[in-house]
Amino acid sequence: MSLFEMKLPDVGEGVAEAELVEWLVAVGDRVTPDTVVAEVLTDKATVEVSSPVTGQVAALHGAPGDVLAVGGTLIGIETDEVGSVREESSDSTISSPAALPAPKVQAPSAAPAVRARAAELHLDLGAIEGTGSGGRIVHADLDRVLVNRGSGPVSRRTSSPPAADTDGRRIVAVRGVRRRIAERLSDAWREIPHITYVDDIDVTELEQLRVTLNTRSGGSTERLTLLPFIARAVVLAVAELPELNAHYDHPAETLTTFGAVHIGIATQTDDGLRVAVVRHAEQRAVADLAAEIGRVTGLARDGSATRADLSGSTITITSLGAIGGIATTPILNPPEVAIVGVNKMETRPVWHDGTFQPRQKLNLSSSFDHRMVDGWVAATFVQHIKRSLETPALLFVD
């Protein structure tokens, strides 16, 4: 038997490190090729690392919460196979949980937050049937078990038992997705001079159209919300102003514009905020946009999104729906230069032809990288969106 040192693999896209979320094996466990040994977190997604050899786990390098360098030793395995494995293959394989083949030995598939909550509630994941994508266990499955045994759902806010003192103060270590969110937002706010432009949009006719289309479909297609219409309006606006559908690389002093429009949809999940990506939105009609938004945000929420589902956006939309407030100041998703924020829709009195009329209105709060986007360009972009939404027939014309 020889000691095989498995490395943390290169996860691509310039990622130099990843946070160790959870060990799925222990010292002494037997592993085979494709056994999932750990979950790690990049700035895009939680991914599973698999063993490339058969053997017995001899050492684990790192503890959950540690940030590990790509290419550093992750795990030691006692094996007879080292002689038949090339040196460079000591890098393990890494995949999205949704893309992994079924390994011979594998813990039940669940996101880190789901695993932590199950442990806190003393639930055996091996005895729970997952209803997420690919049979993945999601929070709703834990809730179902609790309701069936009469406990009722338990709050998901705390992923691990926090420390407490006699004053009721609780200290929770910031790890995983929340730590990544904190780092990225801090960097964006510190490094990018934001400009936010707010304008109100009259969506009365658009709302009437949306309701009519949903009624006519009879539930045979994805239910239309305002979001796919707004996404379509963004596509039309960046066709006129392509410098808004772009990435700015400050160190290289370059601005890359894109013909393809990959719209990021800010999505609240149990693990924190993720940006699910609708690819080639410029090629999609409103109904197709609705279906794809539903698909990728669903994957993000149940924890089965791949890195591809969460990377490569060229412009982002963020919406808080009915609780969206009057105005917000969205923070950019670097290296993008624009983000469109959608606030709540409400009925407002509008003076027209000598009388007040009830109209459906919402505000758009859009932020821009002021280094690349002048105020006039930002205003022109939002006015393009406003015109399309207030005259919805324009959304169906290329």
Secondary structure per residue as TSV (DSSP state, phi and psi in degrees):
chain	resnum	aa	ss	phi	psi
A	1	M	-	360.0	139.1
A	2	S	E	-126.4	155.8
A	3	L	E	-86.4	120.7
A	4	F	E	-102.2	121.8
A	5	E	E	-97.8	111.0
A	6	M	E	-87.4	132.4
A	7	K	E	-96.4	155.8
A	8	L	-	-72.8	120.4
A	9	P	-	-74.8	164.2
A	10	D	-	-74.5	118.0
A	11	V	-	-93.5	5.7
A	12	G	S	84.4	177.8
A	13	E	T	55.3	32.0
A	14	G	T	75.7	10.8
A	15	V	-	-72.7	124.8
A	16	A	-	-103.9	-11.2
A	17	E	E	-153.7	163.8
A	18	A	E	-148.8	149.9
A	19	E	E	-88.9	132.4
A	20	L	E	-75.8	117.2
A	21	V	E	-90.4	-47.7
A	22	E	E	-161.5	137.7
A	23	W	E	-83.4	134.5
A	24	L	S	-106.6	2.4
A	25	V	S	-135.0	166.0
A	26	A	-	-128.0	162.6
A	27	V	T	-57.0	131.2
A	28	G	T	100.9	-16.4
A	29	D	-	-70.6	147.0
A	30	R	E	-85.4	138.2
A	31	V	E	-128.7	153.9
A	32	T	-	-127.9	168.6
A	33	P	T	-54.2	133.6
A	34	D	T	80.3	2.3
A	35	T	-	-64.5	128.6
A	36	V	E	-77.2	120.0
A	37	V	E	-103.8	-23.1
A	38	A	E	-160.2	157.2
A	39	E	E	-111.2	133.2
A	40	V	E	-125.8	158.2
A	41	L	E	-121.3	124.6
A	42	T	-	-99.0	-172.2
A	43	D	S	-75.9	-1.9
A	44	K	S	-112.1	-42.3
A	45	A	-	-160.3	160.7
A	46	T	E	-86.5	128.7
A	47	V	E	-129.3	159.7
A	48	E	E	-106.5	135.8
A	49	V	E	-104.1	130.2
A	50	S	E	-112.4	150.5
A	51	S	-	-76.0	140.9
A	52	P	S	-93.1	-3.0
A	53	V	S	-135.3	166.8
A	54	T	-	-96.0	138.0
A	55	G	E	169.9	-160.2
A	56	Q	E	-122.6	133.1
A	57	V	E	-65.1	123.8
A	58	A	E	-105.6	-28.8
A	59	A	E	-158.4	142.9
A	60	L	E	-113.8	128.2
A	61	H	-	-105.6	101.2
A	62	G	-	115.8	160.1
A	63	A	-	-121.8	153.7
A	64	P	T	-51.2	132.5
A	65	G	T	102.8	-20.1
A	66	D	-	-71.1	143.7
A	67	V	E	-98.4	118.9
A	68	L	E	-108.9	144.2
A	69	A	E	-79.7	139.5
A	70	V	T	-61.8	130.9
A	71	G	T	95.0	-10.1
A	72	G	S	-80.4	158.6
A	73	T	E	-67.4	129.0
A	74	L	E	-102.8	-43.8
A	75	I	E	-154.4	144.5
A	76	G	E	-104.6	134.2
A	77	I	E	-128.0	125.4
A	78	E	E	-77.8	121.4
A	79	T	E	-150.3	158.5
A	80	D	S	-96.0	-0.2
A	81	E	-	-93.8	-4.4
A	82	V	G	-55.5	-40.1
A	83	G	G	-62.9	-24.1
A	84	S	G	-98.6	0.8
A	85	V	S	-110.8	127.0
A	86	R	-	-65.9	152.9
A	87	E	G	-55.8	-42.3
A	88	E	G	-70.3	-16.4
A	89	S	G	-81.5	2.0
A	90	S	G	-67.0	-13.4
A	91	D	B	-69.9	125.9
A	92	S	-	-72.2	173.1
A	93	T	E	-93.4	151.3
A	94	I	E	-137.2	134.4
A	95	S	E	-147.1	160.9
A	96	S	-	-67.9	146.0
A	97	P	G	-54.2	-33.9
A	98	A	G	-74.1	-19.3
A	99	A	G	-100.2	-3.0
A	100	L	-	-74.6	140.0
A	101	P	-	-70.3	161.1
A	102	A	-	-71.2	113.5
A	103	P	-	-80.0	167.6
A	104	K	S	-73.8	-32.3
A	105	V	S	-130.7	118.9
A	106	Q	-	-156.4	138.1
A	107	A	-	-72.0	157.6
A	108	P	-	-54.9	140.4
A	109	S	-	-78.8	122.2
A	110	A	B	-160.7	149.6
A	111	A	-	-67.3	156.6
A	112	P	H	-54.7	-40.8
A	113	A	H	-64.5	-35.2
A	114	V	H	-68.5	-43.4
A	115	R	H	-60.1	-45.1
A	116	A	H	-64.2	-41.8
A	117	R	H	-66.5	-40.0
A	118	A	H	-61.8	-41.8
A	119	A	H	-64.4	-40.8
A	120	E	H	-63.1	-33.5
A	121	L	T	-93.5	2.3
A	122	H	T	59.3	43.6
A	123	L	-	-102.7	137.3
A	124	D	-	-87.3	108.7
A	125	L	G	-61.5	-29.4
A	126	G	G	-65.9	-18.3
A	127	A	G	-101.4	5.9
A	128	I	S	-110.0	131.2
A	129	E	-	-84.5	122.6
A	130	G	-	-81.4	139.8
A	131	T	-	-111.9	2.3
A	132	G	S	-76.6	-177.9
A	133	S	G	-57.2	130.3
A	134	G	G	67.2	22.2
A	135	G	G	80.1	11.6
A	136	R	-	-66.4	138.9
A	137	I	B	-79.5	127.8
A	138	V	-	-120.0	172.6
A	139	H	H	-58.5	-35.4
A	140	A	H	-61.1	-30.5
A	141	D	H	-69.2	-38.4
A	142	L	H	-65.1	-42.5
A	143	D	H	-59.5	-39.9
A	144	R	H	-61.9	-42.9
A	145	V	H	-63.7	-43.3
A	146	L	H	-64.9	-42.1
A	147	V	H	-65.0	-41.2
A	148	N	H	-63.9	-30.7
A	149	R	T	-96.3	5.2
A	150	G	T	87.2	10.4
A	151	S	-	-86.9	-27.4
A	152	G	-	78.6	156.5
A	153	P	-	-60.4	146.7
A	154	V	-	-115.9	143.8
A	155	S	-	-52.6	142.6
A	156	R	-	-100.6	4.4
A	157	R	S	-62.9	-37.7
A	158	T	-	-103.1	121.7
A	159	S	S	-85.0	-16.8
A	160	S	S	-150.4	152.1
A	161	P	-	-60.3	117.4
A	162	P	-	-80.4	159.3
A	163	A	E	-74.6	145.1
A	164	A	E	-136.3	153.3
A	165	D	-	-123.4	-175.8
A	166	T	T	-69.5	-16.6
A	167	D	T	-87.0	1.1
A	168	G	-	82.6	5.6
A	169	R	-	-72.7	137.6
A	170	R	E	-123.7	134.7
A	171	I	E	-116.8	119.7
A	172	V	-	-118.2	127.2
A	173	A	-	-66.0	133.2
A	174	V	-	-87.2	110.6
A	175	R	-	-135.7	172.9
A	176	G	H	62.7	-140.3
A	177	V	H	-60.1	-39.3
A	178	R	H	-61.7	-39.2
A	179	R	H	-64.9	-42.2
A	180	R	H	-63.1	-42.2
A	181	I	H	-60.4	-45.0
A	182	A	H	-60.2	-43.3
A	183	E	H	-64.7	-47.5
A	184	R	H	-67.2	-41.9
A	185	L	H	-68.6	-38.5
A	186	S	H	-62.5	-44.6
A	187	D	H	-61.9	-44.7
A	188	A	H	-63.5	-44.2
A	189	W	H	-70.2	-35.1
A	190	R	H	-74.8	-36.6
A	191	E	H	-97.6	-22.2
A	192	I	-	-110.0	123.4
A	193	P	-	-75.4	105.4
A	194	H	E	-82.9	146.1
A	195	I	E	-126.7	130.2
A	196	T	E	-115.2	130.0
A	197	Y	E	-118.3	125.7
A	198	V	E	-117.4	132.6
A	199	D	E	-145.9	153.5
A	200	D	E	-94.6	147.3
A	201	I	E	-122.8	130.5
A	202	D	E	-87.9	109.2
A	203	V	-	-110.2	24.9
A	204	T	H	-58.9	-52.4
A	205	E	H	-67.4	-37.7
A	206	L	H	-64.0	-40.6
A	207	E	H	-66.2	-38.6
A	208	Q	H	-63.2	-41.3
A	209	L	H	-64.5	-43.5
A	210	R	H	-60.1	-46.4
A	211	V	H	-63.3	-41.5
A	212	T	H	-63.0	-44.6
A	213	L	H	-65.0	-39.1
A	214	N	H	-65.3	-38.7
A	215	T	H	-66.4	-42.6
A	216	R	H	-68.3	-31.0
A	217	S	H	-71.6	-25.9
A	218	G	T	61.4	25.4
A	219	G	T	83.1	6.9
A	220	S	S	-78.2	-16.4
A	221	T	S	-127.7	172.7
A	222	E	-	-57.3	130.9
A	223	R	-	-61.9	132.1
A	224	L	-	-83.6	126.0
A	225	T	-	-103.4	-175.3
A	226	L	H	-71.9	-22.2
A	227	L	H	-58.4	-47.1
A	228	P	H	-64.0	-30.8
A	229	F	H	-67.1	-41.4
A	230	I	H	-66.2	-39.5
A	231	A	H	-60.6	-42.3
A	232	R	H	-63.8	-39.5
A	233	A	H	-64.8	-35.9
A	234	V	H	-64.5	-42.2
A	235	V	H	-57.7	-46.1
A	236	L	H	-66.3	-36.1
A	237	A	H	-68.9	-42.2
A	238	V	H	-73.5	-18.8
A	239	A	H	-65.1	-32.0
A	240	E	H	-85.0	-29.0
A	241	L	-	-129.8	73.7
A	242	P	G	-63.1	-19.5
A	243	E	G	-68.6	-9.7
A	244	L	G	-87.0	-20.4
A	245	N	S	-98.4	74.2
A	246	A	E	-153.3	164.1
A	247	H	E	-119.0	133.2
A	248	Y	E	-107.9	123.3
A	249	D	E	-104.1	100.0
A	250	H	T	-65.1	-47.0
A	251	P	T	-59.0	-39.1
A	252	A	T	-85.5	-10.9
A	253	E	T	55.3	51.0
A	254	T	E	-132.2	147.1
A	255	L	E	-117.5	120.3
A	256	T	E	-105.6	118.1
A	257	T	E	-98.2	156.5
A	258	F	-	-126.2	137.9
A	259	G	S	-75.0	-37.8
A	260	A	S	-77.1	141.6
A	261	V	-	-109.5	106.3
A	262	H	-	-105.2	101.8
A	263	I	E	-88.1	122.5
A	264	G	E	-82.0	135.0
A	265	I	E	-114.1	107.9
A	266	A	E	-62.2	124.6
A	267	T	E	-129.0	123.9
A	268	Q	E	-80.4	125.5
A	269	T	E	-125.2	172.8
A	270	D	T	-65.3	-22.8
A	271	D	T	-91.6	-3.8
A	272	G	E	122.3	-172.8
A	273	L	E	-77.7	128.7
A	274	R	E	-124.0	156.2
A	275	V	E	-112.8	102.8
A	276	A	E	-82.8	143.9
A	277	V	E	-113.1	126.1
A	278	V	E	-95.6	109.5
A	279	R	T	-85.2	144.3
A	280	H	T	51.4	53.2
A	281	A	G	-62.5	-25.5
A	282	E	G	-66.9	-16.9
A	283	Q	G	-98.8	4.2
A	284	R	-	-113.6	137.7
A	285	A	-	-78.4	173.5
A	286	V	H	-58.8	-44.8
A	287	A	H	-63.5	-39.1
A	288	D	H	-68.3	-38.9
A	289	L	H	-60.7	-42.5
A	290	A	H	-61.0	-44.5
A	291	A	H	-65.4	-42.2
A	292	E	H	-72.0	-37.7
A	293	I	H	-59.8	-44.9
A	294	G	H	-61.5	-39.5
A	295	R	H	-67.3	-52.7
A	296	V	H	-72.7	-34.0
A	297	T	H	-70.9	-33.1
A	298	G	H	-63.0	-42.4
A	299	L	H	-63.2	-40.6
A	300	A	H	-63.9	-40.1
A	301	R	H	-71.3	-36.0
A	302	D	H	-91.4	4.5
A	303	G	T	82.7	11.1
A	304	S	-	-106.0	9.4
A	305	A	-	-67.1	141.9
A	306	T	-	-86.6	171.1
A	307	R	T	-58.9	-37.6
A	308	A	G	-63.3	-32.8
A	309	D	G	-71.3	-18.6
A	310	L	G	-119.7	14.5
A	311	S	S	-137.8	158.6
A	312	G	-	90.2	12.5
A	313	S	-	-68.0	149.6
A	314	T	S	-109.9	-17.5
A	315	I	E	-159.8	149.4
A	316	T	E	-124.7	146.9
A	317	I	E	-115.3	133.6
A	318	T	E	-126.4	134.3
A	319	S	E	-143.9	135.7
A	320	L	-	-101.8	9.9
A	321	G	G	61.3	-136.8
A	322	A	G	-66.7	-19.0
A	323	I	G	-100.4	19.6
A	324	G	-	-70.6	-4.2
A	325	G	-	70.1	-174.9
A	326	I	S	-84.1	-41.2
A	327	A	-	-154.1	152.6
A	328	T	-	-135.3	171.6
A	329	T	-	-126.6	80.3
A	330	P	-	-60.1	144.1
A	331	I	-	-94.6	136.8
A	332	L	-	-63.6	154.3
A	333	N	-	-103.3	88.7
A	334	P	T	-59.2	147.5
A	335	P	T	-90.9	20.0
A	336	E	B	-66.3	159.9
A	337	V	S	-113.8	0.3
A	338	A	E	-149.5	144.7
A	339	I	E	-142.5	135.0
A	340	V	E	-105.3	120.0
A	341	G	E	-102.8	130.6
A	342	V	E	-107.5	123.7
A	343	N	-	-99.3	174.6
A	344	K	-	-68.4	149.7
A	345	M	-	-89.4	139.5
A	346	E	E	-151.2	160.2
A	347	T	E	-85.8	126.1
A	348	R	E	-127.8	146.4
A	349	P	E	-76.4	130.4
A	350	V	E	-124.4	128.5
A	351	W	E	-76.4	120.4
A	352	H	E	-151.3	128.7
A	353	D	T	53.1	44.1
A	354	G	T	79.9	11.2
A	355	T	E	-151.3	158.2
A	356	F	E	-83.6	134.4
A	357	Q	E	-124.3	141.0
A	358	P	E	-75.4	126.4
A	359	R	E	-130.7	146.5
A	360	Q	E	-84.5	120.3
A	361	K	E	-129.3	150.0
A	362	L	E	-145.5	157.3
A	363	N	E	-101.0	142.6
A	364	L	E	-104.1	126.9
A	365	S	E	-114.3	103.3
A	366	S	E	-114.9	134.2
A	367	S	E	-111.1	151.2
A	368	F	E	-139.6	154.3
A	369	D	E	-80.6	107.3
A	370	H	T	-68.4	-14.0
A	371	R	T	-68.3	-31.5
A	372	M	T	-110.5	-21.5
A	373	V	-	-121.6	114.6
A	374	D	-	-74.4	159.9
A	375	G	H	-58.6	-39.2
A	376	W	H	-63.3	-42.0
A	377	V	H	-65.4	-41.7
A	378	A	H	-60.6	-45.8
A	379	A	H	-64.5	-41.5
A	380	T	H	-62.7	-40.9
A	381	F	H	-60.5	-49.0
A	382	V	H	-64.9	-36.7
A	383	Q	H	-65.9	-33.6
A	384	H	H	-60.4	-46.0
A	385	I	H	-63.1	-44.7
A	386	K	H	-58.1	-46.4
A	387	R	H	-61.3	-42.1
A	388	S	H	-66.9	-39.9
A	389	L	H	-75.2	-30.8
A	390	E	H	-83.0	-18.1
A	391	T	S	-124.9	78.8
A	392	P	G	-62.1	-17.4
A	393	A	G	-60.0	-29.0
A	394	L	G	-64.8	-23.8
A	395	L	G	-69.3	-17.1
A	396	F	G	-106.5	12.7
A	397	V	-	-118.5	127.3
A	398	D	-	-75.6	360.0
